[in-house]
């Protein structure tokens, strides 16, 4: 039995015992790069079929208290999903400030050099969760992924994380008219008339379209 086999056996025993084994710690115990690669592949294969660990009450409480888990719980109710947590982490890992990230994005997106400041402003809003994730263009997600080392699909999924976990609104309540339906129609027409009287918002420029123009912008 090789060292990788022995370490894998220990890892599985620890996992099944609810001891939360650290993969990196096991990989550090290998003799060389080849053994490390073998062990990494074996652990990966095991985790894909591994049963849920038998965690005790203390272990479950410790997991719930971890910052990463707390961020996931918070994302369920956040309109921007995991972006307020994930984007700063990815940017920090890439060793970039917001301004530096904007400077990398501008040429990739064929923007003008004078657009860097507005791009940085939008990026800050993105990290604060102030922008609607589904309005961010695919071109921007692609460029962000290239600079930050994440796939565009992963970024998109992180932005809408939690929305599918929320209970849907009761459909019948949305379609039921209360009182006189004619009064509701009259009120709706009044709202539309007020909206029509509002000045037309300015057209989106190239930077706006990337951040709020929709996926196909």
C-alpha positions in Angstrom: 0.0 0.0 0.0 1.4 3.4 -1.0 1.7 6.4 1.2 -1.1 8.0 -0.8 -3.3 5.0 -0.1 -2.6 5.2 3.6 -3.3 8.9 3.7 -6.5 8.5 1.7 -7.6 5.8 4.2 -6.9 8.2 7.1 -8.8 11.0 5.4 -11.8 8.8 4.8 -11.8 7.6 8.4 -11.6 11.2 9.6 -14.4 12.3 7.3 -16.7 9.5 8.3 -16.0 10.3 11.9 -17.1 13.9 11.5 -13.6 15.3 12.2 -13.6 17.7 9.2 -10.2 16.7 7.8 -8.2 19.5 6.0 -7.3 18.4 2.5 -4.2 20.7 2.3 -2.8 19.2 5.5 -3.0 15.7 4.1 -1.4 16.8 0.8 1.5 18.3 2.8 2.2 14.9 4.2 3.0 13.3 0.9 6.6 12.4 -0.1 6.8 14.1 -3.5 4.8 15.8 -6.3 3.7 12.6 -7.9 2.3 11.2 -4.7 0.7 14.5 -3.9 -1.1 14.5 -7.3 -2.2 10.9 -6.8 -3.6 11.8 -3.4 -5.4 14.9 -4.6 -7.1 12.9 -7.4 -8.1 10.2 -5.0 -9.5 12.6 -2.4 -11.4 14.4 -5.2 -12.9 11.2 -6.4 -13.9 10.2 -2.9 -15.5 13.6 -2.1 -17.7 13.2 -5.1 -19.4 10.2 -3.6 -18.7 10.7 0.1 -21.7 10.4 2.5 -22.6 13.3 4.7 -20.2 13.3 7.7 -21.6 12.4 11.1 -21.1 15.8 12.7 -21.9 16.3 16.3 -23.7 19.3 17.8 -20.4 21.2 18.6 -19.1 20.6 15.0 -22.3 21.8 13.5 -22.3 25.0 15.6 -18.7 25.6 14.7 -19.5 25.3 11.0 -22.5 27.7 11.3 -20.2 30.2 13.0 -17.6 30.3 10.3 -17.4 33.6 8.3 -17.7 31.9 5.0 -20.9 30.1 6.0 -22.3 33.3 7.4 -21.8 35.0 4.1 -23.7 32.2 2.3 -26.6 32.5 4.7 -26.7 36.3 4.3 -26.6 35.9 0.5 -30.0 34.2 0.6 -31.7 37.5 1.4 -29.3 39.7 -0.5 -30.4 41.0 -4.0 -26.7 40.8 -5.1 -26.2 37.3 -3.9 -22.6 36.5 -3.1 -21.0 39.4 -5.0 -20.5 41.7 -2.0 -18.4 39.0 -0.5 -16.9 37.1 -3.5 -15.8 40.1 -5.7 -13.6 41.8 -3.0 -12.1 38.4 -2.1 -11.3 37.7 -5.8 -9.9 41.2 -6.3 -7.7 40.9 -3.2 -6.4 37.5 -4.3 -5.5 39.1 -7.6 -3.7 41.9 -5.6 -5.6 44.6 -7.3 -7.3 47.8 -5.9 -10.6 48.8 -7.4 -8.8 51.5 -9.5 -6.3 48.9 -10.7 -9.1 46.5 -11.7 -10.8 49.3 -13.6 -7.5 50.0 -15.4 -7.3 46.4 -16.5 -10.9 46.3 -17.7 -10.9 49.5 -19.7 -8.7 48.2 -22.6 -10.3 44.8 -22.5 -13.7 46.3 -23.0 -12.5 48.8 -25.6 -13.4 51.8 -23.4 -11.6 55.1 -23.5 -8.9 55.8 -20.9 -11.1 58.6 -19.5 -13.7 56.0 -18.5 -11.5 54.5 -15.8 -12.9 56.6 -13.0 -16.5 55.8 -13.9 -15.7 52.2 -14.3 -14.1 52.2 -10.8 -17.2 53.9 -9.4 -19.4 51.2 -10.9 -17.1 48.4 -9.6 -17.4 49.8 -6.1 -21.2 49.8 -6.4 -21.0 46.2 -7.7 -19.0 45.2 -4.6 -21.5 46.9 -2.3 -24.3 45.0 -3.9 -26.0 48.1 -5.2 -26.4 46.9 -8.8 -28.8 44.4 -10.2 -26.7 41.3 -11.1 -28.9 40.3 -14.0 -28.3 43.7 -15.7 -24.5 43.2 -15.9 -23.4 42.4 -19.4 -21.8 39.1 -20.4 -18.9 41.1 -21.9 -18.2 42.6 -18.4 -18.5 39.2 -16.7 -16.1 37.7 -19.3 -13.6 40.5 -18.7 -13.9 40.3 -14.9 -13.4 36.6 -15.1 -10.2 36.9 -17.1 -8.7 39.4 -14.7 -9.9 37.8 -11.5 -9.4 34.2 -12.4 -13.0 33.1 -12.3 -15.3 31.8 -15.1 -18.1 34.2 -16.3 -20.7 31.5 -15.4 -19.4 31.3 -11.9 -19.6 35.0 -11.4 -23.1 35.1 -12.9 -24.3 32.3 -10.6 -22.7 34.0 -7.5 -24.7 37.2 -8.3 -28.0 35.5 -8.2 -27.2 33.0 -5.5 -30.0 32.6 -3.0 -32.9 33.8 -5.2 -33.9 30.3 -6.1 -33.9 29.4 -2.4 -36.6 32.0 -1.5 -40.3 30.9 -1.3 -42.3 32.0 -4.3 -45.1 34.5 -3.9 -48.6 33.0 -3.8 -49.8 33.2 -7.4 -53.5 33.5 -6.7 -53.1 36.6 -4.6 -51.4 38.4 -7.5 -54.4 37.9 -9.8 -57.3 38.5 -7.4 -59.0 41.9 -7.7 -60.3 43.4 -4.4 -63.3 45.7 -4.5 -64.4 47.4 -7.7 -62.1 46.3 -10.6 -62.9 49.5 -12.5 -61.4 51.6 -9.8 -58.2 49.6 -10.0 -58.0 50.1 -13.8 -58.6 53.9 -13.4 -55.8 54.1 -10.8 -53.4 52.1 -13.1 -54.2 54.5 -16.0 -53.4 57.5 -13.7 -50.0 56.0 -12.8 -49.2 55.4 -16.5 -50.2 59.0 -17.3 -47.8 60.3 -14.6 -45.0 58.1 -15.9 -45.6 59.3 -19.5 -45.2 62.9 -18.3 -41.8 62.2 -16.7 -38.8 63.3 -18.8 -37.0 60.6 -20.8 -33.9 59.4 -18.9 -30.6 60.0 -20.7 -29.4 57.3 -23.0 -26.9 54.8 -21.6 -23.3 55.2 -22.7 -20.7 52.4 -23.2 -19.9 52.2 -19.5 -23.5 52.3 -18.3 -24.4 49.5 -20.8 -21.7 47.2 -19.4 -22.9 47.5 -15.8 -26.7 48.1 -16.1 -27.6 47.5 -19.8 -28.5 43.8 -19.5 -26.7 40.6 -20.4 -26.6 41.3 -24.2 -25.3 44.9 -23.9 
